[in-house]
Structure formats: C-alpha cells, structure tokens
Amino acid sequence: MQAVILAGGRGTRLRPFTSALPKPLVPVGDHPIIEIILRQLRRHGFREVIVSTGHLAELIEAFCGDGRRWGLRVRYVRETKPLSTAGALKNIRGLGSRFLTINGDILTTLDFRSLVRHHDKTGNAATLALRERTHVVSFGVLELDARGRVRSYTEKPRHDYLVSMGVNVFDRRALRHIREGEALGIPELVGRLLSAGEQVGGFTNKAEWLDIGRPEDYQDAQAIFESPRRRGRYLK
C-alpha cells in the first residue's frame, strides 16, 4: 500500500516551535511527529511512502532518508511553490490506483488499514476519515420571532458535528480534477469531486486524534506522550 505524507506547510500557527524546524519534525516526547506517522504506517501494512515537502524540505529529507530504518521505501516530491494539500498530489509520479494521504502534523490512533479496506468496498473517488466533535455553547441561546418575542430559550445547547481528520484515501481518478501547477486544498478538491458527480464517502470512527496546529494542541500532545499507557496507543 502507498501513503502520501503532506509535509510542505510552514506551520506558522505553531511558532515559535517551527521557527527553525518544519512542523513534521517538531518532537512529541522523544519522536518527531513524522517518525510517529511513519512507524504507524509501517505497522498498518504500508510499504511505500511519498513525502511531499516544501518549507525546509532538506531537513525532512535528511531525517527520514530512504525510510529503511522503519522498513519502508520513502521518496520525496518537493514543491517549488506552495501548492496546498491537493495541488501537491498532482506532482507525484507513480501513484497506484488508490493511495492514502495524511497531513504531516496529525497524531491519531486511527487504523489506516481499516480505512483503506472500507474505501476499497465502496467505489468512492475519495473516502475521508471523520471524527465526531461536540461543541457546548456557554450561554443560554434564544430565538426571537419577527415581532421580537421569544420563540425558544435553550440553556447551554450542545452541537454535534463531524470533522475531517486530515487522513483520506483517494482513487487516482480524483487527480483529473486538479490542474497542473494549481494550488488547491483537499476541501476544494472534494467540492470539485461532488460537483462532477463523483462519490465521496466518510469513515466515521472513535480513534484518538490531534491536529497539532497551535501551541495548545502541541501541549496536549506532549501530555499524552508523558503517559506510558497513552503513548503506547500511538507507538505499539
């Protein structure tokens, strides 16, 4: 199985940690984020990993090398200009009929193999890993009618919704919807697939998941890796 790690971003929201390091090399516990991802991919049966790099690409390439120490074949595609998450995929040669993509700043216990198996059963052009989130409003929320009279009053309502985990499986035909050299994000690519009548599915799961985009997220990740029991869920 093939996987693409999207590691070209500048990680500006995570400064000052990313002032000298690309975000995938920021350490969580004793391991850079990208090493944790590589070890997980190997454990879930992946053998070839393509890393799409941009900002401080040479540092990522120097650390990961050819992937041999993790039992992987690792190769690289460098962006000469920022192409965002989907645009970077168009530059990659030798992709198979379907491949997994993961953002280079994701920590999750998601079973990647199960995601791919689910995708293979569906015929989807893309399958997105999804996680349920709940937001509790801290106040009483009111609705008024046209005359300004209270129609409803709900104290601290809860809203449940699904969010993208930054882990996806694409069929190669999805790449037809990306133009050469175009900067395009995965949300925009999904929109194009839907507009073209392509089938896009979701893989809802209860895996642990952290998108390490902000200093507070990074602190949460460090707290997880300070606990041997919790760390073991990521590094079995």
N, C-alpha and C positions, 0 to 999 in steps of 0.2 A: 504494500500500500504506500501511496505517496502523500506527503503533507507539505504544505507551504506555511512557513512562519513569516508573518508580515512584520518586519522589523526596521522599517525605513523612517519612522517618525522622529521628531525632535524631542518629544517628551517635555514640552515647555511647562505643562501644569505640575510636573514633578520636580521642578527646580527647588532647591539648589542641588538635589541628588544627581540630576542629569547635566550639570554644568560641564563635567569632564567625561562622563560616561553616557553612551546611548542607553535608553531605558531598559532594553533587554539584558544589559549587563549589570544593572543595579542589583546588589546582593540581597537575598531574603534568607536570613540565617547565614549558613555557610556557602550558599549556592546562588549564582546569578539566576535571574528569572529564566533566561533562555535554556540554561542547563536543566532546570527542573522540567521544562516543557520537553526537551529532547529525551530525557530519561523516561518520561511518561509515554511519549510516542513509541519509543522502543519497546516498552513493556506491553503496549497495546497492539503490537504486531506490525508497526511501520518499519520500513527498511530504508526508504529514500526520503530525505528532507531537503527542500529547496528553501533557502533563506533569502527573502527579498530585503535588501539593505539600501540605505541612503545616508542618513546622518551618521558620521563616524563609523562608516562601514568597515574600515580596515581593523578596528578594534574587535568587532564582532567576528570577522573572518579569522583574525589571529587567535581568538579564544576557542572558537568551535573547530577550526581546522577542517579536516575531511570527515570528521564525525566518528572516526574509527574507535576512539576510546569508549564510545557508547554503543558500539555495534551497529552504527548507521553509516550510510553514504550521504554526506552533506555537500551540497553545492550552492552557489550563490548567484544572484542576479542583482546588479547594482542599478539604482535609479540615477540617471544623470540630471533629472529634475523631479520634484515631488509629484507623484502620480496618485497618491492616496491608496486606499486599501484594494480597490478593484482594478484600478488602472495598472497597478504593478503586476497583476496576473497576466496581462497581455504580453509582457516582455519575456515570459518564461517559456522556453522551448522544452519539448519532451514531456509535457504533461500527459498523463494517461486519460482514459475515458472518464474517470472521476477522481477527485482529489479532495483532501481536507485542507481547510485554511484555519489558522489560528493567529490572533493578534499576539505580538511578542511581549505584551505586558499583562497576560492573563494567568491567574492561578486558579485551578479548578481540579476537582476530583472526578470530573466527567469521564465516563467510559467512552473513549473515542471510537473504539471498535464497534460498540453498540450503535453509536450514531451513524457510522458508515453502513452497517448492516441494515439499519432502518431505512436509510436513503436508498439502498440497492433494491429494496422491496417495493418502492413507490413509483419509480419512473420520473421522479421530480427532476427539474433542471437544477434546483438548489434545495437544500434542507438546512434550516437554521436551528442551532441548539438554543433553547429558550429556558428561562428561569422565571418562576413567579416571584413577584415582589408585592409588598403591601405598604401603602402609604397611609398613615393616620394623620388627619388634619387636627391641629392642636386646638382648634376653636369650635364653637358652635356655628354651623353653617345654615343660613336661611335662604329661602326663595320667596320672592315677592310676586304678586300678580300685577297686572297693568295699572291698578289703582294704588299700588304701594302697600297693599295689605299682605300680611304674612301668609304664605301658602303652606310652608313647611319649615320645621326647625329641627335639625339633626345635630346632636351633640357629638363632636369628635368623630365624624364619619370615617370609615375605612374604605380605601380604594385598592382593589386587587388588579394587577396587570402583569403582562408578560414582557420580558425584556430580552434582547439579544445578548448572548454570552460572548460574542466575538469568536465563536467556533462554528464553522459551516462546512458542508460538503457541496461541491459544485460538479455537475456534469460539464464536460469540455464544451458542449454546445452553448453554454452560457457565455463563453468568451466572444461569441459572434456579436454580442450586444455591446462590446467595448471597442472603441476606435483606437487605432494605433497612436500612441503618444498622448492619449487623453487622460487627464486627471479625473478620476471617478471613484467615489466611495462605494462600499458594498451596499449601503441603503439605497443609493441611486441605481445601482445595478439591479437590485431586487425590484425596484419600481419599473425598470425597463422590461424585466422578465414578465412581470404581471401584465404590463400594457401590451406585450406581444402575445399574450395568451399562454405563456409557459406556466407550468405547475411549480409552485414553490410551497414547500412544507415546513412544518415546525416539529422539533423533537423536544417536547417538554420533559423536564427531569428535575430531580431534587438534589443534584450534586452541589457540593460547596463551590462557591465561585467568588472571585475577587478580581475586579478590573483595577489594576494599580495605576490609576491616573492622577491621583492627588496625594499630597503628603499624608493626609489622614488615612487614606487607603493603604499606603505603604506601612504606616504604623500598625494597622490591623493585621497585615501580612506578617510583620515581624512578631507580633504577639502569638499568632498561630504557630510559627516555627520555633518559638521558645518552648512549646509544649511537645515533648517527645511523642505523646499519643496522637496529637493533632497533626504534627509534622509527618508522622507515618502514613497518614491518609494520602499525602502527596508524593512521598518518597518511599514506596514499598520496596 
